């Protein structure tokens, strides 16, 4: 007897799923001539109905992505998918150290005082790198500011923003130079 109830329940679940996923009948529309229907597909020919999307330029390169159907119809999705795969072209390149950093030895890891000295060496190395890199960056900003003032056409607010950036880099360089001068 329980087997019959199980079979009945399975049959009802199957019928319910078939009802939910059964394609809807086409809506009866005004009769069209055969040639008009053949030349232009109707929006009722597709199920589920698709919203009309503006024409989008097709990507030229092959895209191997699960978002391809969405990316082909929505420019923002295509851009997001491309940025996910290839990175953002506006992002500056990451600079890696030519030489890997000094790793803590086993005896430094085991002793808290020695590990603190190791961390201090790493911090000083970072500060030295910043002070060293800030010099050329300040020179580039000075050249950019001079060119912007000479050429004109750049909003004073943008020039002020670059001046503030230059001021902050110089202040950080001076602060770290002072810290490095201390023993």
SETOR-616515 format. One record per residue: residue in one letter; x, y, z of N, C-alpha, C in turn. Coordinates in nm, 4 decimals, padded with zeros to 6 digits. Atoms other than C-alpha are relative to their C-alpha. Example, Ala and Ser with C-alpha at 12.3 -4.5 7.8 and 13.67 -1.06 7.14 Angstrom:
REM SETOR-616515
(a (00.0890 -00.1190 00.0000) (01.2300 -00.4500 00.7800) (00.0900 00.1200 00.0000))
(s (-00.0820 -00.1190 -00.0060) (01.3670 -00.1060 00.7140) (-00.0770 00.1090 00.0730))
***
This chain:
REM SETOR-616515
(x (00.0794 -00.1188 00.0000) (00.0000 00.0000 00.0000) (00.0852 00.1276 00.0000))
(x (-00.0801 -00.1232 00.0026) (00.2733 00.2605 00.0815) (00.0652 00.0229 -00.1347))
(x (-00.0590 -00.0141 00.1321) (00.4266 00.1922 -00.2581) (-00.0937 00.0709 -00.0957))
(x (00.0980 -00.0657 00.0863) (00.1044 00.3031 -00.4268) (-00.0056 00.1496 00.0284))
(x (00.0029 -00.1424 -00.0356) (00.1022 00.6330 -00.2355) (00.1245 00.0715 -00.0520))
(x (-00.1235 -00.0575 00.0511) (00.4625 00.6913 -00.3297) (-00.0090 00.0217 -00.1503))
(x (00.0152 -00.0118 00.1451) (00.3852 00.6258 -00.6966) (-00.0973 00.1127 -00.0349))
(x (00.0983 -00.1054 00.0245) (00.0824 00.8564 -00.6806) (00.0623 00.1373 00.0245))
(x (-00.0670 -00.1272 -00.0309) (00.2896 01.1348 -00.5183) (00.1008 00.0349 -00.1096))
(x (-00.0976 -00.0247 00.1062) (00.5635 01.0966 -00.7811) (-00.0698 00.0415 -00.1283))
(x (00.0750 -00.0354 00.1184) (00.3058 01.1103 -01.0577) (-00.0536 00.1427 00.0078))
(x (00.0522 -00.1357 -00.0184) (00.1486 01.4271 -00.9139) (00.1118 00.1045 -00.0105))
(x (-00.1137 -00.0927 00.0091) (00.4884 01.5949 -00.8777) (00.0453 00.0135 -00.1447))
(x (-00.0384 -00.0038 00.1407) (00.5768 01.4999 -01.2338) (-00.0985 00.0800 -00.0835))
(x (00.1009 -00.0767 00.0733) (00.2487 01.6383 -01.3672) (00.0087 00.1493 00.0319))
(x (-00.0143 -00.1417 -00.0385) (00.2962 01.9601 -01.1712) (00.1207 00.0635 -00.0681))
(x (-00.1191 -00.0535 00.0663) (00.6468 02.0055 -01.3108) (-00.0232 00.0155 -00.1493))
(x (00.0301 -00.0106 00.1426) (00.5244 01.9351 -01.6624) (-00.0896 00.1206 -00.0274))
(x (00.0891 -00.1157 00.0164) (00.2510 02.1965 -01.6182) (00.0783 00.1311 00.0083))
(x (-00.0768 -00.1239 -00.0179) (00.4979 02.4584 -01.4956) (00.0930 00.0271 -00.1175))
(x (-00.0993 -00.0194 00.1049) (00.7498 02.4020 -01.7737) (-00.0545 -00.0191 -00.1419))
(x (00.0599 00.0171 00.1324) (00.5071 02.3412 -02.0603) (-00.0028 00.1339 -00.0704))
(x (-00.0002 -00.1293 00.0682) (00.5474 02.6126 -02.3259) (-00.1417 00.0544 -00.0154))
(x (00.1301 -00.0657 00.0104) (00.2650 02.8632 -02.3351) (-00.0433 00.0013 -00.1463))
(x (00.0459 -00.0058 00.1387) (00.0454 02.8608 -02.6461) (00.0216 00.1386 -00.0566))
(x (-00.0198 -00.1292 00.0639) (00.1072 03.1332 -02.8974) (-00.1299 00.0777 00.0030))
(x (00.1169 -00.0862 -00.0021) (-00.1259 03.4255 -02.8764) (-00.0476 00.0164 -00.1431))
(x (00.0537 -00.0140 00.1354) (-00.3572 03.4401 -03.1731) (00.0121 00.1450 -00.0422))
(x (-00.0196 -00.1359 00.0506) (-00.2618 03.7433 -03.3764) (-00.0778 00.0141 -00.1296))
(x (00.0665 -00.0243 00.1271) (-00.4115 03.9018 -03.6818) (00.0726 -00.0773 -00.1080))
(x (-00.0671 00.0782 00.1039) (-00.3443 03.6897 -03.9896) (00.0970 00.0858 -00.0798))
(x (-00.1036 -00.0686 00.0775) (-00.0280 03.7852 -04.1713) (00.0232 -00.0775 -00.1269))
(x (-00.0320 00.0707 00.1239) (00.0760 03.7065 -04.5174) (00.1244 -00.0841 00.0233))
(x (-00.1126 00.0915 -00.0163) (00.3282 03.4244 -04.5485) (00.1324 00.0688 -00.0287))
(x (-00.1259 -00.0652 00.0336) (00.5903 03.6492 -04.7105) (00.0423 00.0982 00.1087))
(x (-00.0347 -00.0938 -00.1077) (00.5748 03.9106 -04.4319) (00.0512 -00.0752 00.1207))
(x (-00.0438 00.0771 -00.1155) (00.6085 03.6433 -04.1657) (00.1382 -00.0611 -00.0229))
(x (-00.1291 00.0603 00.0309) (00.9045 03.4824 -04.3413) (00.1117 00.1026 00.0031))
(x (-00.1061 -00.1007 00.0048) (01.0936 03.8093 -04.3820) (00.0289 00.0612 00.1358))
(x (-00.0207 -00.0643 -00.1286) (01.0458 03.9395 -04.0287) (-00.0579 -00.0883 00.1096))
(x (00.0526 00.0867 -00.1041) (01.0201 03.7093 -03.7256) (-00.0809 00.0814 00.1009))
(x (00.0866 -00.0649 -00.0983) (00.7507 03.7956 -03.4760) (00.0617 -00.0157 00.1377))
(x (-00.0503 00.0111 -00.1363) (00.8294 03.8610 -03.1128) (-00.0698 -00.1117 00.0749))
(x (00.0680 00.1109 -00.0671) (00.5758 03.5921 -03.0224) (00.0585 -00.1337 -00.0399))
(x (-00.0619 00.1250 00.0420) (00.7905 03.3307 -03.1999) (00.0989 -00.0519 00.1035))
(x (-00.0973 00.0413 -00.1011) (01.0292 03.3208 -02.9041) (-00.0685 -00.0113 00.1355))
(x (00.0511 00.0120 -00.1359) (00.9458 03.1969 -02.5581) (00.1159 -00.0238 00.0928))
(x (00.0829 -00.1084 -00.0496) (00.9958 03.3466 -02.3066) (00.0225 00.1259 -00.0815))
(x (-00.0142 -00.1221 00.0795) (00.9386 03.6860 -02.4645) (00.1250 00.0770 00.0426))
(x (-00.1229 -00.0748 -00.0263) (01.2591 03.8873 -02.4929) (-00.0280 00.1490 -00.0140))
(x (00.0186 -00.1443 00.0162) (01.2641 04.2627 -02.4324) (00.0810 00.0490 -00.1194))
(x (-00.0715 -00.0569 00.1137) (01.3637 04.4682 -02.7307) (00.1226 00.0730 00.0520))
(x (-00.1251 -00.0618 -00.0431) (01.7267 04.5729 -02.6909) (00.0560 00.0806 -00.1163))
(x (-00.0606 -00.0768 00.1077) (01.9118 04.8401 -02.8838) (00.1107 -00.0817 -00.0651))
(x (-00.1063 00.0768 00.0652) (02.1573 04.7074 -03.1416) (00.1339 00.0277 00.0673))
(x (-00.1290 -00.0074 -00.0685) (02.4971 04.6377 -02.9911) (00.1057 -00.0526 -00.0950))
(x (-00.1113 00.0466 00.0827) (02.8288 04.6037 -03.1678) (00.0456 -00.1360 00.0508))
(x (-00.0453 00.1334 -00.0368) (02.9410 04.2425 -03.1692) (00.1480 00.0050 00.0343))
(x (-00.1428 00.0027 -00.0325) (03.2743 04.1715 -03.0000) (00.0773 -00.0669 -00.1129))
(x (-00.0797 00.0536 00.1095) (03.5502 04.1044 -03.2482) (00.0788 -00.1227 00.0428))
(x (-00.0785 00.1137 -00.0478) (03.7515 03.8647 -03.0346) (-00.0939 -00.1077 00.0537))
(x (00.0788 00.1107 -00.0542) (03.6274 03.5240 -02.9263) (-00.0060 00.0159 00.1514))
(x (00.0171 -00.0111 -00.1441) (03.4863 03.5426 -02.5769) (-00.0432 -00.1350 00.0526))
(x (00.0339 00.1268 -00.0615) (03.4883 03.2258 -02.3750) (-00.0512 00.0311 00.1392))
(x (00.0544 -00.0447 -00.1260) (03.2535 03.3258 -02.0990) (-00.1414 -00.0529 00.0170))
(x (00.1385 00.0405 -00.0229) (02.9348 03.2013 -01.9345) (-00.0970 00.1159 -00.0161))
(x (00.0864 -00.1167 00.0129) (02.7997 03.5568 -01.9648) (-00.0188 00.0421 -00.1445))
(x (00.0051 -00.0401 00.1400) (02.8209 03.5578 -02.3460) (-00.1394 00.0376 -00.0472))
(x (00.1317 -00.0432 00.0482) (02.4431 03.5612 -02.4145) (-00.0403 00.1346 00.0580))
(x (00.0330 -00.1274 -00.0611) (02.4005 03.8464 -02.1691) (00.0909 00.1099 -00.0538))
(x (-00.0951 -00.1000 00.0458) (02.7150 04.0260 -02.2854) (-00.0285 00.0439 -00.1422))
(x (00.0295 -00.0366 00.1377) (02.5972 04.0191 -02.6464) (-00.1156 00.0982 -00.0079))
(x (00.1164 -00.0877 00.0077) (02.2777 04.2060 -02.5622) (00.0104 00.1217 00.0911))
(x (-00.0107 -00.1111 -00.0936) (02.3871 04.4389 -02.2794) (00.1448 00.0487 00.0023))
(x (-00.1391 -00.0480 00.0059) (02.6968 04.6584 -02.3295) (00.0692 00.0011 00.1365))
(x (-00.0628 -00.0057 -00.1314) (02.7573 04.6987 -01.9550) (00.0449 -00.1391 00.0442))
(x (-00.0388 00.1361 -00.0371) (02.7631 04.3224 -01.9033) (00.1231 -00.0435 -00.0781))
(x (-00.1172 00.0335 00.0812) (03.0098 04.2840 -02.1900) (00.1245 00.0667 00.0583))
(x (-00.1126 -00.0733 -00.0565) (03.2332 04.5505 -02.0385) (00.0438 -00.0607 00.1327))
(x (-00.0325 00.0590 -00.1293) (03.2139 04.3949 -01.6926) (00.0666 -00.1351 -00.0176))
(x (-00.0591 00.1306 00.0229) (03.2885 04.0486 -01.8254) (00.1419 00.0129 -00.0548))
(x (-00.1332 -00.0218 00.0557) (03.5830 04.1780 -02.0263) (00.0970 00.0484 00.1083))
(x (-00.0856 -00.0478 -00.1087) (03.7205 04.3631 -01.7224) (00.0329 -00.1128 00.0973))
(x (-00.0249 00.1124 -00.0898) (03.6826 04.0473 -01.5142) (00.1073 -00.0918 -00.0567))
(x (-00.0960 00.0910 00.0616) (03.8800 03.8415 -01.7627) (00.1348 00.0658 -00.0272))
(x (-00.1232 -00.0626 00.0479) (04.1360 04.0919 -01.8900) (00.0542 00.1082 00.0919))
(x (-00.0406 -00.1089 -00.0873) (04.1519 04.3518 -01.6144) (-00.0478 00.1331 -00.0541))
(x (00.0445 -00.1336 00.0377) (04.0644 04.7185 -01.6236) (00.1154 00.0724 -00.0677))
(x (-00.1113 -00.0660 00.0689) (04.2733 04.9045 -01.8841) (00.0408 00.1312 00.0662))
(x (-00.0346 -00.1264 -00.0666) (04.2618 05.2188 -01.6681) (00.0862 -00.0216 00.1233))
(x (-00.0764 00.0299 -00.1206) (04.4339 05.0441 -01.3776) (00.1489 00.0091 -00.0294))
(x (-00.1442 -00.0051 00.0238) (04.8017 05.1290 -01.3467) (00.0620 -00.1375 00.0234))
(x (-00.0607 00.1321 -00.0172) (05.0331 04.8301 -01.3750) (00.0582 -00.0149 00.1403))
(x (-00.0571 00.0279 -00.1307) (05.1425 04.6664 -01.0542) (00.1504 -00.0172 -00.0154))
(x (-00.1455 00.0123 00.0037) (05.5122 04.7055 -00.9906) (00.0422 -00.0995 00.1066))
(x (-00.0509 00.1005 -00.0929) (05.6786 04.4098 -00.8312) (00.1456 00.0316 00.0290))
(x (-00.1404 -00.0173 -00.0334) (06.0077 04.4214 -00.6488) (00.0846 -00.0889 -00.0905))
(x (-00.0904 00.0789 00.0833) (06.2950 04.3079 -00.8665) (00.0556 -00.1168 00.0811))
(x (-00.0484 00.1053 -00.0878) (06.4231 04.1126 -00.5710) (-00.1064 -00.0281 00.1052))
(x (00.1006 00.0296 -00.1017) (06.1903 03.9309 -00.3341) (00.0467 00.0496 00.1359))
(x (-00.0331 -00.0505 -00.1330) (06.1739 04.0643 00.0182) (00.0690 -00.1042 00.0849))
(x (-00.0715 00.0872 -00.0924) (06.3797 03.9221 00.2959) (-00.1025 -00.0759 00.0838))
(x (00.0917 00.0818 -00.0790) (06.1938 03.6347 00.4597) (00.0559 -00.0176 00.1405))
(x (-00.0426 00.0209 -00.1391) (06.2028 03.5882 00.8343) (00.0544 -00.1416 00.0143))
(x (-00.0592 00.1318 -00.0224) (06.4267 03.3050 00.9429) (-00.0752 -00.0704 00.1131))
(x (00.0681 00.0785 -00.1034) (06.3092 03.0301 01.1759) (00.0315 00.0535 00.1393))
(x (-00.0349 -00.0500 -00.1333) (06.5008 03.1747 01.4718) (-00.0621 00.1372 00.0254))
(x (00.0708 -00.1276 -00.0183) (06.3402 03.5186 01.4096) (-00.1474 -00.0247 00.0295))
(x (00.1406 00.0310 -00.0254) (05.9950 03.3634 01.4013) (-00.0182 -00.0542 00.1415))
(x (00.0112 00.0617 -00.1324) (06.0616 03.1728 01.7227) (00.0164 00.0998 00.1132))
(x (-00.0275 -00.0978 -00.1068) (06.1808 03.4774 01.9223) (-00.0770 00.1293 -00.0275))
(x (00.0789 -00.1214 00.0234) (05.9344 03.7696 01.9599) (00.0849 00.1263 -00.0167))
(x (-00.0853 -00.1196 00.0113) (06.2131 04.0280 02.0057) (00.0688 00.0035 -00.1372))
(x (-00.0640 00.0049 00.1308) (06.3961 03.9139 01.6936) (-00.1020 00.0229 -00.1121))
(x (00.1020 -00.0217 00.1020) (06.0690 03.9068 01.4973) (-00.0411 00.1476 -00.0059))
(x (00.0291 -00.1439 -00.0012) (05.9958 04.2642 01.6062) (00.1090 00.0769 -00.0739))
(x (-00.1095 -00.0645 00.0736) (06.3411 04.3649 01.4751) (-00.0146 -00.0262 -00.1508))
(x (00.0240 00.0324 00.1417) (06.2612 04.1847 01.1473) (-00.1105 00.0891 -00.0566))
(x (00.1100 -00.0859 00.0454) (05.9305 04.3743 01.1170) (00.0455 00.1446 -00.0150))
(x (-00.0505 -00.1376 00.0082) (06.1110 04.7042 01.1871) (00.0870 00.0177 -00.1240))
(x (-00.0809 -00.0067 00.1218) (06.3620 04.6290 00.9075) (-00.0889 00.0071 -00.1236))
(x (00.0916 -00.0024 00.1132) (06.0763 04.5581 00.6690) (-00.0705 00.1357 -00.0119))
(x (00.0663 -00.1304 00.0005) (05.8997 04.8813 00.7693) (00.0950 00.1086 -00.0506))
(x (-00.0979 -00.0982 00.0461) (06.2171 05.0868 00.7173) (00.0282 -00.0147 -00.1496))
(x (-00.0201 00.0232 00.1435) (06.2687 04.9244 00.3773) (-00.1158 00.0589 -00.0804))
(x (00.1168 -00.0572 00.0664) (05.9135 05.0231 00.2787) (00.0089 00.1530 -00.0024))
(x (-00.0138 -00.1461 -00.0056) (05.9733 05.3815 00.3945) (00.1069 00.0491 -00.0969))
(x (-00.1065 -00.0399 00.0923) (06.3005 05.4003 00.1998) (-00.0474 -00.0067 -00.1447))
(x (00.0535 00.0115 00.1360) (06.1256 05.2784 -00.1142) (-00.0960 00.1152 -00.0315))
(x (00.0931 -00.1097 00.0227) (05.8546 05.5433 -00.0712) (00.0754 00.1311 -00.0212))
(x (-00.0774 -00.1236 00.0120) (06.1042 05.8245 -00.0175) (00.0724 00.0033 -00.1340))
(x (-00.0711 00.0082 00.1274) (06.3021 05.7067 -00.3197) (-00.0952 00.0224 -00.1179))
(x (00.0955 -00.0125 00.1106) (05.9923 05.6829 -00.5442) (-00.0693 00.1353 -00.0018))
(x (00.0700 -00.1282 -00.0055) (05.8456 06.0145 -00.4273) (00.0755 00.1087 -00.0763))
(x (-00.0784 -00.1015 00.0713) (06.1319 06.2178 -00.5816) (-00.0399 00.0135 -00.1464))
(x (00.0420 -00.0092 00.1404) (06.0572 06.1318 -00.9477) (-00.1489 00.0331 -00.0165))
(x (00.1437 -00.0303 00.0096) (05.6813 06.1477 -00.8820) (-00.0243 00.1495 00.0198))
(x (00.0151 -00.1448 -00.0224) (05.7124 06.5019 -00.7460) (00.0506 00.0782 -00.1207))
(x (-00.0521 -00.0688 00.1189) (05.9236 06.6028 -01.0457) (-00.1007 -00.0072 -00.1150))
(x (00.1022 00.0123 00.1054) (05.6566 06.4673 -01.2854) (-00.1197 00.0906 00.0283))
(x (00.1136 -00.0864 -00.0346) (05.3808 06.6496 -01.0970) (00.0349 00.1473 -00.0211))
(x (-00.0416 -00.1384 00.0229) (05.5808 06.9743 -01.1063) (-00.0020 00.0334 -00.1489))
(x (00.0002 -00.0224 00.1445) (05.6274 06.9377 -01.4829) (-00.1429 00.0070 -00.0531))
(x (00.1405 -00.0025 00.0426) (05.2564 06.8613 -01.5284) (-00.0678 00.1306 00.0402))
(x (00.0593 -00.1263 -00.0464) (05.1585 07.1649 -01.3213) (00.0497 00.1173 -00.0850))
(x (-00.0544 -00.1098 00.0813) (05.3916 07.3932 -01.5165) (-00.0608 -00.0009 -00.1398))
(x (00.0593 00.0109 00.1329) (05.2570 07.2634 -01.8480) (-00.1480 00.0406 00.0020))
(x (00.1423 -00.0345 -00.0102) (04.8942 07.3003 -01.7309) (-00.0180 00.1505 00.0137))
(x (00.0110 -00.1466 -00.0164) (04.9522 07.6599 -01.6230) (00.0372 00.0721 -00.1289))
(x (-00.0449 -00.0654 00.1231) (05.1352 07.7449 -01.9463) (-00.1026 -00.0160 -00.1126))
(x (00.0943 00.0247 00.1084) (04.8806 07.5861 -02.1804) (-00.1361 00.0610 00.0272))
(x (00.1339 -00.0462 -00.0317) (04.5717 07.7002 -01.9959) (-00.1015 -00.1048 -00.0410))
(x (00.1041 00.0919 00.0414) (04.2401 07.5392 -02.0745) (-00.0313 -00.1083 00.1018))
(x (00.0281 00.0984 -00.1045) (04.2517 07.3280 -01.7589) (-00.0638 00.0746 00.1157))
(x (00.0767 -00.0645 -00.1059) (04.0055 07.4101 -01.4854) (00.0889 00.0244 00.1224))
(x (-00.0787 -00.0276 -00.1214) (04.1578 07.5778 -01.1779) (-00.0234 -00.1031 00.1103))
(x (00.0278 00.1007 -00.1027) (03.9865 07.3159 -00.9591) (00.0868 -00.1249 -00.0230))
(x (-00.0843 00.1161 00.0289) (04.1785 07.0377 -01.1369) (00.1456 00.0291 00.0323))
(x (-00.1375 -00.0386 -00.0341) (04.5059 07.2265 -01.1005) (00.0180 -00.0004 00.1515))
(x (-00.0064 -00.0006 -00.1466) (04.4312 07.2770 -00.7303) (00.0040 -00.1430 00.0546))
(x (00.0002 00.1395 -00.0437) (04.3634 06.9061 -00.6964) (00.1389 -00.0625 -00.0166))
(x (-00.1354 00.0525 00.0216) (04.7049 06.8191 -00.8447) (00.0979 00.0647 00.0981))
(x (-00.0875 -00.0664 -00.0983) (04.8729 07.0796 -00.6218) (-00.0158 -00.0625 00.1382))
(x (00.0236 00.0645 -00.1295) (04.7093 06.9186 -00.3170) (00.0652 -00.1381 00.0041))
(x (-00.0641 00.1314 00.0081) (04.8283 06.5765 -00.4303) (00.1507 00.0136 00.0149))
(x (-00.1441 -00.0227 -00.0081) (05.1808 06.7117 -00.4734) (00.0412 00.0363 00.1424))
(x (-00.0288 -00.0408 -00.1375) (05.1673 06.8734 -00.1287) (-00.0027 -00.1205 00.0938))
(x (00.0101 00.1168 -00.0880) (05.0581 06.5468 00.0363) (00.1162 -00.0971 -00.0209))
(x (-00.1141 00.0895 00.0266) (05.3283 06.3398 -00.1351) (00.1270 00.0581 00.0612))
(x (-00.1188 -00.0637 -00.0573) (05.5945 06.5938 -00.0322) (-00.0017 -00.0076 00.1524))
(x (00.0101 00.0073 -00.1461) (05.4655 06.5971 00.3273) (00.0314 -00.1419 00.0486))
(x (-00.0276 00.1382 -00.0397) (05.4722 06.2165 00.3454) (00.1478 -00.0328 -00.0192))
(x (-00.1428 00.0226 00.0234) (05.8224 06.2108 00.1964) (00.0822 00.0618 00.1126))
(x (-00.0731 -00.0653 -00.1086) (05.9445 06.4610 00.4577) (-00.0182 -00.0747 00.1320))
(x (00.0274 00.0728 -00.1249) (05.7768 06.2692 00.7413) (00.0768 -00.1318 00.0063))
(x (-00.0715 00.1279 -00.0001) (05.9266 05.9374 00.6370) (00.1507 00.0188 00.0012))
(x (-00.1449 -00.0288 -00.0061) (06.2704 06.0923 00.5814) (00.0407 00.0280 00.1436))
(x (-00.0296 -00.0283 -00.1401) (06.2562 06.2215 00.9383) (-00.0012 -00.1290 00.0815))
(x (00.0043 00.1267 -00.0725) (06.1564 05.8756 01.0663) (00.1230 -00.0866 -00.0307))
(x (-00.1174 00.0787 00.0374) (06.4415 05.7167 00.8730) (00.1275 00.0557 00.0628))
(x (-00.1185 -00.0619 -00.0608) (06.6892 05.9638 01.0233) (00.0140 -00.0417 00.1477))
(x (-00.0058 00.0448 -00.1387) (06.5969 05.8401 01.3722) (00.0585 -00.1408 00.0042))
(x (-00.0588 00.1348 -00.0098) (06.7892 05.5347 01.4928) (-00.1019 -00.1082 00.0290))
***
